[in-house]
Amino acid sequence: MSSVATRIAYALILLVNSIVAWIMLTPWAIEKLQHLMLDYVKINCPNGECYGWLAVHRINFALGIFHLILAGLLFGVASSKEPRAAIQNGYWGPKVIVWVAFIVMSFLIPDEFFMFWGNYIALIGAMLFLLLGLILLVDLAHGWAEYCLAQIEDTDSRLWRTVLIGSTLGMYAASLAMTIVQYIFFAHPGCSMNQAVITINLLFWIIISVISVNPTIQEHNPKAGLAQAAMVAVYCTYLTMSAVSMEPDDKQCNPLLRGRATRRTSVVLGAIVTMLTIAYTTTRAATQNLGLGGGNSIRLPDDDEHDLVTQQPNSRREMRAEALRRAVEEGSLPADALLSDDDDSDTGNNTAHDDERSRTQYNYSMFHVIFFLATTWVALLLTISYEKTVEPTSDFASVGRTYTASWIKIVSAWLCYGIYAWSMVAPVVLPERFDFS
């Protein structure tokens, strides 16, 4: 099984787990659960019914512990040829059974434990995950711009120039359009909070754009430019718009909540988009620049002037793999010849699509630690300052429709601007630590 398929499978498990936890916020789900548990489990908080607060933390706790156990079991795995790698890339039936068993077992743990877990442990983990996502976004902005510039320098392609300029202008246009929409629908007289955060966001993305083209910044980092600033601007503007559109309507500042049909649609779409975004962000964060394993694979040293293999293969299979790598290095064979080399031909196993036989594409243990942090973020997003005015007959529970959740998104956007600004200024302040030559 390829590494990409494995990552998608884990992301789907997180998505399903998150949707189940979301459904548990409804009174209907709680009643059915308590009936299923023969009234042994009473899901109540000290101050009364909490509409699945504990159920959400139980379900996410179960998946979180599942990932922590996998992180421990897979620590130090360097390639898919190691026996323990099968735990990461296979045994999906047993893993799903264990995951479901953990969920069932979590409902047998006393409520007091989850009151502590939800208020302290999950909160810390969620903040770490949020910070990781922001750093990833800034890294993605720099990576995208630098990739486009590299393509332009290598091929002198007019297409890549068009892509870079077009995407930059498009993201700025999207940022401006979202800002105008926010002023029209969410910044009415009396909505001072919305007016302030929308204006602050506008000022911030103008400031980072000016910083990006500053001559001093450009001198220390020639690859800096508006492309990176545009991506940060459109993401942070989206965060701000999401914050003002998800806040309660107690001050008549959120027209999306006025109509019942509109409310239901926004709740369902908002929840689904949120879960998909978390699944994608988690998978990308778990594999971005974390390929720390694989130190045992045979590789050619960069300074091998005499075309000699400096490490002795210890089997015929490794000798064949070394010969293939040498042929690819010299250009005699295409790069995909390494993937078509069937290391397990003696056993008849089908590993033609295994892209991790020589080295893992990402660190397995870190992958699962980040998924654990993602479960704490999902739990926090679903439960933080849950609305006191929950409709008992509501079919769907809103996700993050509180002032606390809105302010988390707003502050996250500001923090993202700060991280990006520092990535621009750091080469000027600490030139000895950066080399763009």
Long-range contacts (C-beta under 8 A, 24 or more apart in sequence): 1-89, 1-90, 1-353, 1-354, 2-353, 2-354, 2-355, 3-89, 3-355, 3-356, 3-360, 3-361, 3-362, 4-355, 6-88, 6-89, 7-283, 7-286, 7-287, 7-362, 7-367, 8-283, 9-92, 10-283, 10-367, 10-371, 11-279, 11-280, 11-282, 11-283, 12-279, 13-63, 13-96, 13-99, 14-63, 14-278, 14-279, 14-282, 14-371, 14-374, 14-375, 14-378, 15-275, 15-276, 15-279, 17-59, 17-60, 17-63, 17-99, 17-375, 17-378, 18-60, 18-275, 18-278, 18-279, 18-378, 18-382, 19-271, 19-275, 20-59, 21-55, 21-56, 21-59, 21-60, 21-378, 21-379, 21-382, 22-56, 22-271, 22-275, 22-382, 22-397, 22-399, 24-52, 24-55, 24-56, 24-59, 25-51, 25-52, 25-55, 25-56, 25-382, 25-386, 25-397, 26-51, 26-52, 26-394, 26-395, 26-396, 26-397, 27-51, 27-392, 27-394, 28-395, 29-55, 30-55, 33-107, 37-107, 41-107, 41-108, 43-111, 44-111, 45-115, 46-115, 50-386, 51-386, 51-390, 51-397, 52-397, 53-118, 53-383, 53-386, 54-111, 54-114, 54-115, 54-118, 55-107, 56-379, 56-382, 56-383, 57-114, 57-117, 57-118, 57-122, 57-379, 57-383, 58-103, 58-106, 58-107, 58-109, 58-114, 59-103, 59-106, 60-122, 60-375, 60-376, 60-378, 60-379, 61-106, 61-114, 61-117, 61-122, 61-375, 61-379, 62-99, 62-102, 62-103, 62-105, 62-106, 63-99, 63-102, 63-103, 63-371, 63-375, 64-125, 64-371, 64-372, 64-375, 64-376, 65-102, 66-95, 66-98, 66-99, 66-102, 67-368, 67-369, 67-371, 67-372, 67-375, 68-368, 68-369, 68-372, 70-364, 70-368, 71-364, 71-365, 71-366, 71-367, 71-368, 71-369, 71-372, 72-365, 74-364, 74-365, 74-368, 75-364, 75-365, 76-293, 76-365, 77-293, 77-360, 77-364, 77-365, 78-293, 78-294, 78-295, 78-296, 78-297, 78-359, 78-360, 79-293, 79-294, 79-296, 79-297, 79-356, 79-357, 79-358, 79-359, 79-360, 80-351, 80-354, 80-356, 80-357, 80-360, 81-343, 81-357, 85-356, 85-360, 85-364, 88-364, 89-356, 118-379, 118-383, 121-376, 122-376, 122-379, 122-380, 123-376, 123-380, 124-376, 125-372, 125-373, 125-375, 125-376, 125-377, 126-373, 126-376, 126-377, 126-379, 126-380, 126-381, 128-373, 129-282, 129-370, 129-373, 129-374, 129-376, 129-377, 130-377, 130-408, 130-412, 131-415, 132-285, 132-370, 132-373, 133-281, 133-285, 134-412, 134-415, 134-416, 134-419, 135-419, 136-281, 136-284, 136-285, 136-288, 137-231, 137-232, 137-235, 137-416, 138-232, 138-416, 138-419, 138-420, 138-423, 139-288, 139-289, 140-231, 141-227, 141-228, 141-229, 141-231, 141-232, 141-420, 142-223, 142-228, 142-423, 144-227, 144-228, 144-231, 145-223, 145-225, 145-227, 145-228, 145-231, 146-223, 148-227, 149-223, 164-227, 167-227, 167-230, 168-226, 168-227, 168-230, 169-230, 171-230, 171-231, 171-233, 171-234, 172-226, 172-230, 172-233, 172-234, 174-234, 174-237, 175-205, 175-230, 175-233, 175-234, 175-237, 178-234, 178-237, 178-238, 178-241, 179-237, 181-241, 182-240, 182-241, 182-244, 185-255, 186-244, 186-245, 186-253, 186-254, 186-255, 188-252, 188-253, 190-251, 190-252, 190-253, 191-251, 191-252, 191-253, 193-253, 194-244, 194-247, 194-253, 197-240, 197-243, 197-244, 197-410, 198-240, 198-244, 200-414, 201-236, 201-237, 201-240, 201-413, 204-236, 204-413, 204-414, 204-417, 205-229, 205-232, 205-233, 205-236, 205-237, 205-417, 207-417, 207-421, 208-232, 208-233, 208-417, 208-420, 208-421, 208-424, 209-233, 211-421, 211-424, 211-425, 212-424, 216-428, 217-424, 217-425, 217-427, 217-428, 220-427, 220-428, 220-431, 220-434, 220-436, 221-424, 221-427, 221-434, 221-436, 222-436, 223-436, 224-424, 228-420, 229-420, 232-416, 232-417, 232-420, 235-413, 235-416, 236-413, 236-414, 236-416, 236-417, 237-413, 239-409, 239-410, 239-412, 239-413, 239-416, 240-409, 240-410, 240-413, 242-409, 243-405, 243-406, 243-407, 243-409, 243-410, 243-413, 244-406, 246-270, 246-398, 246-400, 246-401, 246-405, 246-406, 246-409, 247-401, 247-402, 247-403, 247-406, 248-387, 248-401, 248-402, 248-403, 264-395, 264-396, 267-396, 267-397, 267-398, 267-399, 267-401, 268-396, 270-398, 270-399, 270-400, 271-396, 271-398, 271-399, 274-381, 274-399, 274-400, 275-378, 278-374, 278-377, 278-378, 278-381, 281-374, 282-370, 282-371, 282-374, 285-370, 286-362, 286-366, 286-367, 286-368, 286-370, 286-371, 287-361, 287-362, 287-367, 290-362, 290-363, 290-366, 290-367, 291-359, 291-360, 291-361, 291-362, 291-363, 292-363, 292-366, 293-359, 293-360, 293-362, 293-363, 293-364, 294-358, 294-359, 294-360, 297-358, 297-359, 298-322, 298-325, 298-358, 299-325, 300-325, 300-326, 300-329, 317-343, 321-358, 381-405, 384-408
